[in-house]
Amino acid sequence: MTETEAPCLIAAAREAARNAHAPYSNFAVGAALLMTDGSIVTGCNFENASYGLSLCAETVATARANAEGRLREVVAVGIIGGMMTDGVAHGSDPIRPCGRCRQVLNEAAQLGGRDLAVYCAGAEGEAYETHRLS
């Protein structure tokens, strides 16, 4: 990863969060996957009244990569989230993937033979945390 890739992933995740469908939690999440060719695949959370049918942003992004036949190409993920006000996510505390999303990302990492970099940020601000999926 270069110094600019993490901020680019976080910016893409923030943009994706604008499309979140979160009428029940009012908490928007965006995720952005960095692929081996430098392209980015995004996803946002999608809630359902039947809570178990809701989809996390990381899962949506990973499913999109899979639908494009690119699951083995995932190198890193940027994740942001925050409470929505007037359709915009707010908050500076970093969010981290839930256990289900960690498992989904882990399977993508195993397929590609990589230990994914995970960048966690809030909906606002420049600060972020860097983790490894392992």
C-alpha positions in Angstrom: 0.0 0.0 0.0 1.1 3.5 -0.7 0.5 6.5 1.5 -2.3 7.7 -0.7 -4.2 4.4 -1.0 -5.7 4.4 2.5 -7.1 7.9 2.2 -8.5 7.1 -1.3 -10.2 4.0 0.0 -11.7 6.0 2.9 -12.9 8.7 0.5 -14.5 6.1 -1.7 -16.2 4.4 1.3 -17.5 7.8 2.4 -19.0 8.4 -1.0 -20.6 4.9 -1.0 -22.1 5.6 2.5 -24.2 8.3 0.9 -26.2 5.6 -0.8 -26.9 3.6 2.4 -30.4 2.5 3.1 -30.6 2.7 6.9 -34.1 3.6 7.9 -34.0 1.6 11.1 -30.6 2.3 12.6 -30.0 5.7 10.9 -26.4 4.6 10.8 -24.7 4.8 7.3 -21.7 2.6 6.5 -19.6 2.6 3.4 -16.9 0.1 2.3 -14.3 0.3 -0.5 -12.2 -2.7 -1.7 -8.9 -2.0 -3.3 -8.3 -4.5 -6.2 -4.9 -5.7 -7.5 -5.1 -3.4 -10.5 -5.7 -0.3 -8.3 -9.5 -0.1 -9.0 -12.0 0.2 -6.2 -15.2 -1.7 -5.6 -17.7 -0.1 -3.2 -20.7 -1.1 -1.1 -23.0 0.5 1.5 -25.3 -1.0 4.1 -28.8 -2.0 3.1 -31.2 -2.5 6.0 -34.5 -4.5 6.0 -37.3 -4.6 8.5 -36.5 -8.2 8.9 -33.1 -7.5 10.6 -31.5 -10.8 9.5 -31.9 -9.8 5.9 -29.9 -6.6 6.2 -26.6 -6.4 4.5 -23.4 -4.8 5.8 -21.4 -2.5 3.5 -18.4 -4.8 3.5 -20.5 -7.8 2.5 -22.2 -5.8 -0.3 -18.7 -4.7 -1.7 -17.4 -8.2 -1.4 -20.4 -9.6 -3.2 -20.0 -7.0 -6.0 -16.4 -8.0 -6.4 -17.5 -11.7 -6.6 -20.2 -10.9 -9.1 -17.5 -9.3 -11.3 -15.3 -12.4 -11.0 -12.7 -10.4 -9.0 -13.0 -11.9 -5.5 -9.4 -13.1 -5.6 -8.1 -9.6 -6.4 -9.0 -7.9 -3.1 -5.9 -6.3 -1.5 -7.4 -3.9 1.2 -10.6 -2.5 2.5 -11.6 0.9 3.8 -14.6 1.2 6.1 -16.4 4.3 7.4 -19.6 4.9 9.3 -21.7 7.3 11.3 -25.2 8.5 12.3 -27.1 10.1 9.5 -28.5 13.6 9.7 -30.3 15.0 6.6 -28.9 12.1 4.5 -25.3 12.7 5.5 -23.3 10.5 7.8 -21.6 12.2 10.8 -19.1 11.2 13.5 -15.4 10.9 13.8 -15.1 7.6 15.7 -13.6 4.8 13.6 -15.9 1.8 13.0 -14.6 -1.8 12.6 -16.1 -4.7 10.7 -18.4 -7.1 12.5 -17.6 -10.8 12.9 -19.7 -11.8 9.9 -17.9 -9.2 7.7 -14.5 -10.3 9.0 -15.4 -13.8 7.9 -16.5 -12.7 4.5 -13.4 -10.6 4.0 -11.2 -13.5 5.3 -12.6 -15.9 2.7 -11.7 -13.3 0.0 -8.3 -12.9 1.4 -7.7 -16.7 1.5 -8.8 -17.0 -2.2 -6.3 -14.4 -3.1 -3.5 -15.6 -0.8 -3.3 -12.2 1.0 -3.6 -10.8 4.5 -5.8 -7.8 3.8 -5.1 -4.3 5.1 -8.2 -2.9 6.9 -8.6 0.9 7.2 -11.2 2.0 9.7 -12.5 5.6 9.9 -15.4 7.7 11.1 -17.7 9.4 8.7 -15.8 12.7 9.1 -12.2 13.7 9.7 -8.9 12.4 8.3 -7.9 10.1 11.2 -8.1 6.3 10.6 -6.9 3.1 12.1 -4.8 0.5 10.2 -5.3 -3.2 11.0 -4.5 -6.5 9.3 -7.3 -9.0 8.8 -5.2 -11.7 10.4 
